[in-house]
């Protein structure tokens, strides 16, 4: 699981039918600053700190045949004692 901050929206005018309703967001991973695109079903916004599951864990969240998604926002961080 990764911790990150949403830094932007990704707009796609076309997508595969297998991809459920939700948004693609650009997330900056903390610490380090690497960036990734994560699928969001929670309604996260720019500036929000989030938890991201990746790989088969992210794909397994979807019922039935998993869509081609390998990063999924699974939580919103309200407060942390780690200093981030």
N, CA, C and O atoms as CSV, one atom per row, in Angstrom:
chain,resi,resn,atom,element,x,y,z
A,1,UNK,N,N,0.847,-1.166,0.000
A,1,UNK,CA,C,0.000,0.000,0.000
A,1,UNK,C,C,0.895,1.231,0.000
A,1,UNK,O,O,1.947,1.261,0.638
A,2,UNK,N,N,0.449,2.236,-0.727
A,2,UNK,CA,C,1.204,3.479,-0.844
A,2,UNK,C,C,0.409,4.631,-0.247
A,2,UNK,O,O,-0.821,4.612,-0.207
A,3,UNK,N,N,1.134,5.615,0.207
A,3,UNK,CA,C,0.533,6.834,0.710
A,3,UNK,C,C,0.881,7.940,-0.277
A,3,UNK,O,O,2.021,8.029,-0.732
A,4,UNK,N,N,-0.093,8.781,-0.611
A,4,UNK,CA,C,0.187,9.834,-1.572
A,4,UNK,C,C,-0.773,10.989,-1.450
A,4,UNK,O,O,-1.646,11.023,-0.583
A,5,UNK,N,N,-0.582,11.949,-2.362
A,5,UNK,CA,C,-1.422,13.146,-2.408
A,5,UNK,C,C,-1.912,13.313,-3.836
A,5,UNK,O,O,-1.129,13.245,-4.784
A,6,UNK,N,N,-3.214,13.532,-3.983
A,6,UNK,CA,C,-3.799,13.744,-5.316
A,6,UNK,C,C,-3.317,15.096,-5.836
A,6,UNK,O,O,-3.468,16.121,-5.170
A,7,UNK,N,N,-2.734,15.083,-7.040
A,7,UNK,CA,C,-2.203,16.326,-7.608
A,7,UNK,C,C,-2.923,16.745,-8.881
A,7,UNK,O,O,-2.673,17.831,-9.404
A,8,UNK,N,N,-3.814,15.898,-9.386
A,8,UNK,CA,C,-4.534,16.293,-10.594
A,8,UNK,C,C,-5.523,15.253,-11.065
A,8,UNK,O,O,-5.505,14.101,-10.633
A,9,UNK,N,N,-6.390,15.691,-11.964
A,9,UNK,CA,C,-7.372,14.821,-12.602
A,9,UNK,C,C,-6.854,14.400,-13.965
A,9,UNK,O,O,-6.140,15.153,-14.627
A,10,UNK,N,N,-7.213,13.208,-14.374
A,10,UNK,CA,C,-6.885,12.727,-15.716
A,10,UNK,C,C,-8.202,12.602,-16.468
A,10,UNK,O,O,-9.094,11.869,-16.041
A,11,UNK,N,N,-8.329,13.304,-17.567
A,11,UNK,CA,C,-9.570,13.277,-18.337
A,11,UNK,C,C,-9.404,12.347,-19.522
A,11,UNK,O,O,-8.435,12.454,-20.274
A,12,UNK,N,N,-10.347,11.436,-19.688
A,12,UNK,CA,C,-10.337,10.498,-20.809
A,12,UNK,C,C,-11.707,10.527,-21.476
A,12,UNK,O,O,-12.715,10.218,-20.840
A,13,UNK,N,N,-11.748,10.889,-22.731
A,13,UNK,CA,C,-13.033,10.957,-23.422
A,13,UNK,C,C,-13.526,9.572,-23.843
A,13,UNK,O,O,-14.706,9.396,-24.145
A,14,UNK,N,N,-12.632,8.602,-23.862
A,14,UNK,CA,C,-13.001,7.227,-24.197
A,14,UNK,C,C,-12.351,6.305,-23.184
A,14,UNK,O,O,-11.238,6.556,-22.723
A,15,UNK,N,N,-13.064,5.221,-22.838
A,15,UNK,CA,C,-12.478,4.222,-21.962
A,15,UNK,C,C,-13.113,2.873,-22.253
A,15,UNK,O,O,-14.184,2.805,-22.855
A,16,UNK,N,N,-12.463,1.807,-21.832
A,16,UNK,CA,C,-12.966,0.461,-22.038
A,16,UNK,C,C,-14.274,0.251,-21.279
A,16,UNK,O,O,-14.471,0.819,-20.205
A,17,UNK,N,N,-15.155,-0.558,-21.833
A,17,UNK,CA,C,-16.422,-0.861,-21.175
A,17,UNK,C,C,-16.216,-1.563,-19.838
A,17,UNK,O,O,-17.064,-1.457,-18.951
A,18,UNK,N,N,-15.106,-2.278,-19.678
A,18,UNK,CA,C,-14.815,-3.021,-18.459
A,18,UNK,C,C,-14.482,-2.126,-17.264
A,18,UNK,O,O,-14.518,-2.577,-16.119
A,19,UNK,N,N,-14.160,-0.867,-17.528
A,19,UNK,CA,C,-13.790,0.063,-16.460
A,19,UNK,C,C,-15.070,0.641,-15.858
A,19,UNK,O,O,-15.849,1.276,-16.569
A,20,UNK,N,N,-15.301,0.432,-14.553
A,20,UNK,CA,C,-16.532,0.919,-13.920
A,20,UNK,C,C,-16.529,2.445,-13.763
A,20,UNK,O,O,-15.561,3.116,-14.123
A,21,UNK,N,N,-17.615,2.971,-13.226
A,21,UNK,CA,C,-17.693,4.411,-12.966
A,21,UNK,C,C,-16.674,4.801,-11.908
A,21,UNK,O,O,-16.479,4.088,-10.923
A,22,UNK,N,N,-16.045,5.906,-12.117
A,22,UNK,CA,C,-15.016,6.412,-11.217
A,22,UNK,C,C,-14.137,7.385,-11.980
A,22,UNK,O,O,-14.402,7.697,-13.141
A,23,UNK,N,N,-13.102,7.858,-11.328
A,23,UNK,CA,C,-12.216,8.843,-11.939
A,23,UNK,C,C,-10.773,8.363,-11.901
A,23,UNK,O,O,-10.374,7.609,-11.014
A,24,UNK,N,N,-10.009,8.809,-12.872
A,24,UNK,CA,C,-8.571,8.581,-12.867
A,24,UNK,C,C,-7.914,9.836,-12.300
A,24,UNK,O,O,-8.172,10.946,-12.767
A,25,UNK,N,N,-7.069,9.656,-11.297
A,25,UNK,CA,C,-6.396,10.774,-10.651
A,25,UNK,C,C,-4.890,10.574,-10.672
A,25,UNK,O,O,-4.405,9.447,-10.575
A,26,UNK,N,N,-4.155,11.668,-10.799
A,26,UNK,CA,C,-2.701,11.608,-10.695
A,26,UNK,C,C,-2.339,11.772,-9.222
A,26,UNK,O,O,-2.779,12.710,-8.558
A,27,UNK,N,N,-1.530,10.840,-8.728
A,27,UNK,CA,C,-1.151,10.814,-7.319
A,27,UNK,C,C,0.369,10.894,-7.213
A,27,UNK,O,O,1.091,10.190,-7.920
A,28,UNK,N,N,0.843,11.761,-6.322
A,28,UNK,CA,C,2.272,11.852,-6.021
A,28,UNK,C,C,2.522,11.032,-4.763
A,28,UNK,O,O,1.971,11.321,-3.701
A,29,UNK,N,N,3.353,10.014,-4.894
A,29,UNK,CA,C,3.630,9.103,-3.786
A,29,UNK,C,C,4.540,9.783,-2.774
A,29,UNK,O,O,5.491,10.470,-3.145
A,30,UNK,N,N,4.239,9.586,-1.482
A,30,UNK,CA,C,5.035,10.163,-0.395
A,30,UNK,C,C,5.732,9.053,0.364
A,30,UNK,O,O,5.105,8.021,0.603
A,31,UNK,N,N,6.955,9.191,0.750
A,31,UNK,CA,C,7.920,10.198,0.297
A,31,UNK,C,C,8.497,9.821,-1.059
A,31,UNK,O,O,8.280,8.706,-1.534
A,32,UNK,N,N,9.207,10.707,-1.669
A,32,UNK,CA,C,9.911,10.396,-2.897
A,32,UNK,C,C,9.424,11.141,-4.108
A,32,UNK,O,O,10.226,11.496,-4.971
A,33,UNK,N,N,8.145,11.388,-4.201
A,33,UNK,CA,C,7.631,12.183,-5.300
A,33,UNK,C,C,7.334,11.443,-6.582
A,33,UNK,O,O,6.993,12.079,-7.580
A,34,UNK,N,N,7.450,10.095,-6.603
A,34,UNK,CA,C,7.070,9.363,-7.808
A,34,UNK,C,C,5.590,9.609,-8.073
A,34,UNK,O,O,4.819,9.839,-7.141
A,35,UNK,N,N,5.196,9.562,-9.333
A,35,UNK,CA,C,3.801,9.815,-9.684
A,35,UNK,C,C,3.185,8.589,-10.337
A,35,UNK,O,O,3.858,7.829,-11.032
A,36,UNK,N,N,1.889,8.414,-10.099
A,36,UNK,CA,C,1.168,7.319,-10.737
A,36,UNK,C,C,-0.269,7.749,-10.987
A,36,UNK,O,O,-0.744,8.735,-10.425
A,37,UNK,N,N,-0.949,6.998,-11.835
A,37,UNK,CA,C,-2.361,7.220,-12.104
A,37,UNK,C,C,-3.124,6.161,-11.336
A,37,UNK,O,O,-2.856,4.968,-11.480
A,38,UNK,N,N,-4.077,6.593,-10.515
A,38,UNK,CA,C,-4.872,5.673,-9.700
A,38,UNK,C,C,-6.348,5.864,-9.997
A,38,UNK,O,O,-6.800,6.976,-10.267
A,39,UNK,N,N,-7.090,4.774,-9.946
A,39,UNK,CA,C,-8.532,4.821,-10.145
A,39,UNK,C,C,-9.195,5.134,-8.808
A,39,UNK,O,O,-8.811,4.583,-7.776
A,40,UNK,N,N,-10.184,6.011,-8.826
A,40,UNK,CA,C,-10.823,6.463,-7.589
A,40,UNK,C,C,-12.334,6.291,-7.670
A,40,UNK,O,O,-12.970,6.784,-8.602
A,41,UNK,N,N,-12.906,5.592,-6.696
A,41,UNK,CA,C,-14.356,5.455,-6.595
A,41,UNK,C,C,-14.886,6.192,-5.365
A,41,UNK,O,O,-16.089,6.171,-5.101
A,42,UNK,N,N,-13.994,6.843,-4.611
A,42,UNK,CA,C,-14.374,7.516,-3.372
A,42,UNK,C,C,-14.757,8.981,-3.563
A,42,UNK,O,O,-15.418,9.562,-2.702
A,43,UNK,N,N,-14.356,9.577,-4.666
A,43,UNK,CA,C,-14.606,10.994,-4.883
A,43,UNK,C,C,-13.523,11.883,-4.313
A,43,UNK,O,O,-13.803,13.000,-3.878
A,44,UNK,N,N,-12.288,11.405,-4.308
A,44,UNK,CA,C,-11.156,12.174,-3.778
A,44,UNK,C,C,-10.896,13.407,-4.639
A,44,UNK,O,O,-11.199,13.425,-5.832
A,45,UNK,N,N,-10.328,14.437,-4.007
A,45,UNK,CA,C,-10.063,15.673,-4.721
A,45,UNK,C,C,-8.599,16.063,-4.683
A,45,UNK,O,O,-7.815,15.506,-3.915
A,46,UNK,N,N,-8.237,17.026,-5.517
A,46,UNK,CA,C,-6.869,17.527,-5.582
A,46,UNK,C,C,-6.465,18.052,-4.210
A,46,UNK,O,O,-7.218,18.787,-3.571
A,47,UNK,N,N,-5.270,17.668,-3.762
A,47,UNK,CA,C,-4.737,18.083,-2.475
A,47,UNK,C,C,-5.011,17.085,-1.364
A,47,UNK,O,O,-4.410,17.173,-0.293
A,48,UNK,N,N,-5.900,16.147,-1.599
A,48,UNK,CA,C,-6.263,15.165,-0.570
A,48,UNK,C,C,-5.182,14.087,-0.440
A,48,UNK,O,O,-4.618,13.637,-1.437
A,49,UNK,N,N,-4.907,13.688,0.784
A,49,UNK,CA,C,-3.964,12.601,1.054
A,49,UNK,C,C,-4.731,11.290,1.032
A,49,UNK,O,O,-5.790,11.172,1.648
A,50,UNK,N,N,-4.191,10.298,0.316
A,50,UNK,CA,C,-4.915,9.056,0.080
A,50,UNK,C,C,-4.022,7.831,0.287
A,50,UNK,O,O,-2.795,7.924,0.300
A,51,UNK,N,N,-4.682,6.683,0.449
A,51,UNK,CA,C,-4.009,5.388,0.461
A,51,UNK,C,C,-4.304,4.708,-0.866
A,51,UNK,O,O,-5.440,4.725,-1.341
A,52,UNK,N,N,-3.273,4.104,-1.467
A,52,UNK,CA,C,-3.417,3.481,-2.775
A,52,UNK,C,C,-2.958,2.028,-2.703
A,52,UNK,O,O,-1.845,1.740,-2.264
A,53,UNK,N,N,-3.825,1.121,-3.136
A,53,UNK,CA,C,-3.453,-0.284,-3.293
A,53,UNK,C,C,-3.025,-0.480,-4.739
A,53,UNK,O,O,-3.594,0.132,-5.643
A,54,UNK,N,N,-2.029,-1.328,-4.963
A,54,UNK,CA,C,-1.524,-1.529,-6.315
A,54,UNK,C,C,-1.508,-3.010,-6.684
A,54,UNK,O,O,-1.646,-3.887,-5.831
A,55,UNK,N,N,-1.335,-3.259,-7.977
A,55,UNK,CA,C,-1.186,-4.616,-8.484
A,55,UNK,C,C,-2.433,-5.465,-8.335
A,55,UNK,O,O,-3.553,-4.973,-8.479
A,56,UNK,N,N,-2.233,-6.745,-8.046
A,56,UNK,CA,C,-3.345,-7.685,-7.978
A,56,UNK,C,C,-4.316,-7.350,-6.855
A,56,UNK,O,O,-5.498,-7.678,-6.950
A,57,UNK,N,N,-3.843,-6.705,-5.799
A,57,UNK,CA,C,-4.732,-6.293,-4.703
A,57,UNK,C,C,-5.750,-5.275,-5.221
A,57,UNK,O,O,-6.931,-5.359,-4.886
A,58,UNK,N,N,-5.311,-4.331,-6.022
A,58,UNK,CA,C,-6.220,-3.336,-6.585
A,58,UNK,C,C,-7.215,-3.991,-7.535
A,58,UNK,O,O,-8.410,-3.705,-7.471
A,59,UNK,N,N,-6.743,-4.854,-8.402
A,59,UNK,CA,C,-7.616,-5.503,-9.381
A,59,UNK,C,C,-8.630,-6.416,-8.704
A,59,UNK,O,O,-9.757,-6.545,-9.182
A,60,UNK,N,N,-8.251,-7.047,-7.603
A,60,UNK,CA,C,-9.136,-8.002,-6.926
A,60,UNK,C,C,-10.322,-7.328,-6.250
A,60,UNK,O,O,-11.286,-8.011,-5.903
A,61,UNK,N,N,-10.290,-6.041,-6.055
A,61,UNK,CA,C,-11.393,-5.331,-5.412
A,61,UNK,C,C,-12.656,-5.366,-6.262
A,61,UNK,O,O,-13.766,-5.346,-5.731
A,62,UNK,N,N,-12.490,-5.419,-7.581
A,62,UNK,CA,C,-13.624,-5.383,-8.488
A,62,UNK,C,C,-14.265,-6.767,-8.607
A,62,UNK,O,O,-13.559,-7.763,-8.764
A,63,UNK,N,N,-15.602,-6.839,-8.534
A,63,UNK,CA,C,-16.260,-8.142,-8.674
A,63,UNK,C,C,-16.176,-8.655,-10.116
A,63,UNK,O,O,-16.061,-7.874,-11.060
A,64,UNK,N,N,-16.232,-9.953,-10.261
A,64,UNK,CA,C,-16.175,-10.545,-11.603
A,64,UNK,C,C,-14.797,-10.421,-12.205
A,64,UNK,O,O,-13.788,-10.444,-11.500
A,65,UNK,N,N,-14.766,-10.289,-13.523
A,65,UNK,CA,C,-13.483,-10.152,-14.215
A,65,UNK,C,C,-12.907,-8.772,-13.932
A,65,UNK,O,O,-13.564,-7.757,-14.162
A,66,UNK,N,N,-11.689,-8.742,-13.437
A,66,UNK,CA,C,-11.053,-7.477,-13.057
A,66,UNK,C,C,-10.760,-6.617,-14.280
A,66,UNK,O,O,-10.255,-7.119,-15.284
A,67,UNK,N,N,-11.078,-5.307,-14.201
A,67,UNK,CA,C,-10.716,-4.405,-15.294
A,67,UNK,C,C,-9.203,-4.162,-15.283
A,67,UNK,O,O,-8.537,-4.487,-14.300
A,68,UNK,N,N,-8.658,-3.601,-16.352
A,68,UNK,CA,C,-7.213,-3.368,-16.429
A,68,UNK,C,C,-6.781,-2.166,-15.582
A,68,UNK,O,O,-6.338,-1.148,-16.112
A,69,UNK,N,N,-6.914,-2.300,-14.282
A,69,UNK,CA,C,-6.551,-1.233,-13.344
A,69,UNK,C,C,-5.576,-1.807,-12.331
A,69,UNK,O,O,-5.862,-2.833,-11.712
A,70,UNK,N,N,-4.421,-1.160,-12.150
A,70,UNK,CA,C,-3.440,-1.700,-11.197
A,70,UNK,C,C,-3.094,-0.733,-10.067
A,70,UNK,O,O,-2.138,-0.970,-9.328
A,71,UNK,N,N,-3.863,0.362,-9.919
A,71,UNK,CA,C,-3.702,1.270,-8.781
A,71,UNK,C,C,-5.087,1.793,-8.427
A,71,UNK,O,O,-5.786,2.350,-9.273
A,72,UNK,N,N,-5.479,1.607,-7.159
A,72,UNK,CA,C,-6.822,1.945,-6.711
A,72,UNK,C,C,-6.753,2.725,-5.403
A,72,UNK,O,O,-6.119,2.283,-4.445
A,73,UNK,N,N,-7.398,3.875,-5.365
A,73,UNK,CA,C,-7.474,4.646,-4.121
A,73,UNK,C,C,-8.478,3.945,-3.215
A,73,UNK,O,O,-9.648,3.791,-3.566
A,74,UNK,N,N,-7.998,3.519,-2.030
A,74,UNK,CA,C,-8.852,2.749,-1.124
A,74,UNK,C,C,-9.172,3.497,0.162
A,74,UNK,O,O,-9.947,2.999,0.979
A,75,UNK,N,N,-8.606,4.660,0.360
A,75,UNK,CA,C,-8.890,5.402,1.575
A,75,UNK,C,C,-8.422,6.833,1.497
A,75,UNK,O,O,-7.540,7.183,0.712
A,76,UNK,N,N,-9.037,7.659,2.338
A,76,UNK,CA,C,-8.666,9.066,2.464
A,76,UNK,C,C,-8.064,9.258,3.842
A,76,UNK,O,O,-8.652,8.836,4.838
A,77,UNK,N,N,-6.896,9.893,3.916
A,77,UNK,CA,C,-6.206,10.103,5.184
A,77,UNK,C,C,-6.664,11.440,5.757
A,77,UNK,O,O,-6.434,12.495,5.166
A,78,UNK,N,N,-7.318,11.379,6.924
A,78,UNK,CA,C,-7.798,12.599,7.564
A,78,UNK,C,C,-6.723,13.237,8.428
A,78,UNK,O,O,-6.594,14.460,8.467
A,79,UNK,N,N,-5.951,12.406,9.120
A,79,UNK,CA,C,-4.942,12.909,10.034
A,79,UNK,C,C,-3.854,11.856,10.185
A,79,UNK,O,O,-4.133,10.659,10.120
A,80,UNK,N,N,-2.625,12.294,10.384
A,80,UNK,CA,C,-1.525,11.366,10.536
A,80,UNK,C,C,-0.546,11.884,11.583
A,80,UNK,O,O,-0.370,13.093,11.735
A,81,UNK,N,N,0.083,10.971,12.298
A,81,UNK,CA,C,1.080,11.364,13.278
A,81,UNK,C,C,2.494,11.226,12.731
A,81,UNK,O,O,3.457,11.427,13.472
A,82,UNK,N,N,2.642,10.887,11.444
A,82,UNK,CA,C,3.974,10.657,10.883
A,82,UNK,C,C,4.655,11.922,10.379
A,82,UNK,O,O,5.837,11.881,10.037
A,83,UNK,N,N,3.945,13.042,10.324
A,83,UNK,CA,C,4.569,14.275,9.868
A,83,UNK,C,C,4.392,14.585,8.413
A,83,UNK,O,O,4.913,15.602,7.954
A,84,UNK,N,N,3.677,13.762,7.642
A,84,UNK,CA,C,3.446,14.048,6.226
A,84,UNK,C,C,2.284,14.969,6.063
A,84,UNK,O,O,1.933,15.327,4.939
